[in-house]
Amino acid sequence: MSIPKKIRMSMNSNKREIRDRYNQLGEKIYDLRYREEQSKKYYVALSEIKILENEIFLDHGCGTGLFMDILENPIVGIDSSNNLLQGALRKLSNTEKKYLVQGDVEYLPFRSRTFSKIFSFTVIQNVEEPLEVLKEISRVSIGIKIITTLKKVYDKDSLLSLIQKSGLTVVKIIENRNSNDWIILTM
């Protein structure tokens, strides 16, 4: 399995800076720094939803594929960092159901209503237009969207307001005192 042809990204300097930062971080340091913290969120989120065999998922901001690797369902991962995607490619098991796209998480290169569920772990605080990102997530999904973001970036009210403005409906806010993140289930 190879990473599909690069999608031409409309990148301003901030997007380039974020992409370059993750490219420099590299796969091993990324995994060492984030695996434990992210894994906790993955399992909390997965415990809140039912997964059906025929569903197709999107891992929005997939990094090195940590989340993708724990799922059996077909899943597409999108990230702007080529280095992190190369790491994902090396680590993913059962690769016939796992697809990687290098692209801009603010302008998803997918048809509307493509994915059964979307998982966006710790992404929206890293983008310039979080409202547009949430609208894009809504556009490409037909089901539940799980969105996490750092509590130090968004207080609860501002996050709920942002989600509401995007047209998404909050189904549940998962309160987890051991997490630095808000975990939100939306429709």
N, C-alpha and C positions, 0 to 999 in steps of 0.2 A: 504494500500500500504506500503510495506516495502522496505528499501534500499537493492538493490541486494547484493549478496555475494561480499565481498571485492575482488577487483582485486589486485593481488599481484603486488606491485609497485617496480620498481628498483629505490630505493631512495638513493641518496647520502646525505651527511650531510646538504648541502644547501637546498635541497628539504624538508628534515625533519624539518629543522629550520623554513621554511616558513609554512609548514603544522602545526607544533606545535604552531607557533605564531597565526595562525588563530584559531586553536583549543582553545587556551587560551583566545583569544579575545571573543569568544562566540557569540551566535546569537544576543542577545539584544544589546550588545555594537557594534557589526558589523553593525546592522541595524541603530542604532542611529548615528554612525559615517558616514555611506556611503549612506543611503537611498536617501537623498535629492540630493546629488551630482550625484549618479548613475542614478536616475530617469530622470534628465535633459538629460543625454546622451541617455537613452532609447528612449525618445520621439523624440529627434532630429533624431536619427537613423531610427526609425520607420516611421517618416514623409517622408523619402527619398526612401522608397521601397513599392512595392505592395505585399500584403500578400494574397495568394490564400488559399482556404479552405482545399485543400488536401495536403498541404505542411507539412513536418516534419522538425523541427528545432533542433539545438544543441545550448545550452547555455554553452559555453566553459569557465569554471571557474565560476560556477553558485552561489557559496557562499550560502546564505540563501534563494535563489530562488526569490529574488526581481523581476528580469526580467521575470522569468517563470510565475509568478503569474498574470502578466498583459496580457498574451497571451491566446487565445482560442485554437490555433493550438496544435497538439501533439508536445511535446518538451521533449528532454532529457537534463538533466543537469549533468555535470561532475565537480567534485571538489575533491581535496585531503583531505579536512578537514571533518572528521566525525561529529564533533560538528556543523559545519555550515550546513551540509546536514541534520542532525537531525532537525535543525531549519527550513530548507526548507520543510521537511516532515510535520511538524506541521502547517505551514502557507499556503501551497498550496491549492487552491480551485480546484474543478473539477479534482481530482487526477487520474481519469481513463485515462487522456491524458498526464499526467506528470510523467516522470520517472527520477530517480536519480541513479547515478553511482558514487561510490567512486573510483577514479582512477587518473592516472597521465596524466595531460593535455599535456605533451610532447610526450606521446606514447598512442594515443587514441585507446581504445579497441573496435573499430567499423570497419565494412567492408568499403571498398572504395566506394565512391559515395552513401552514405547512406542518407545524409541530404540535404534538399532543400536549406536551408539557415543556416549559422553559425554566431552566435553572440559571440564575444570575447571581453568583456568589461574589460579593465584595467588588462590584464593578462600578456602580453608578457614582460613587464618590470620586472616581478617577476620570470622569468625562466632563467635557465643557457644557454639554446640553443634556442634563439628566432627564428633563421632561421629554425631549425628543427620543431619547433612548427607551424610555418606558413606552412611548407610543409605538416605536418599532417593535418592541417585545410583544405588545398587544397585537400588532398587525400580523405577525407571523405565527401566532399561537391560536389554537382552538380550545385550549383547556387551561389548567392551573399554571400559574407563573409563580415561582418562588424567587423572591428577591431578598438579598441580604446587603446591608450596608453598615458602615461603622457608626456606632452611637455618638462618637466624638465629632462626627461630621454633620449628622442630622439629629435634631431632637425629634421626639415622637410626633408632635403636632406638625412640624414642617415636612416630615417624611409623608405623613398621611395626606397632607394638603397636596404635595407633589404627585402622589399616586392618584388622588382624586382628579386632579387637573389633567392627567394623562388619559382618563377614561376608564382606567382599571378600577375594579371594585375589591376592596379589602375583604377577604374571607376570614382571615385570622392573623393576629399578631402573636407570635410565639415569644413569650416572656422567658428568657433564660438568663438568670443572674450571673452565670458563669461565662457568659459570652460578651464580647465587646461589640457585638453586632445586633442589629434588629433583624429578625427573620420574619418576613411577611409573605403570607399566601394570598394571592390575588386571582381574580377571574377577569 
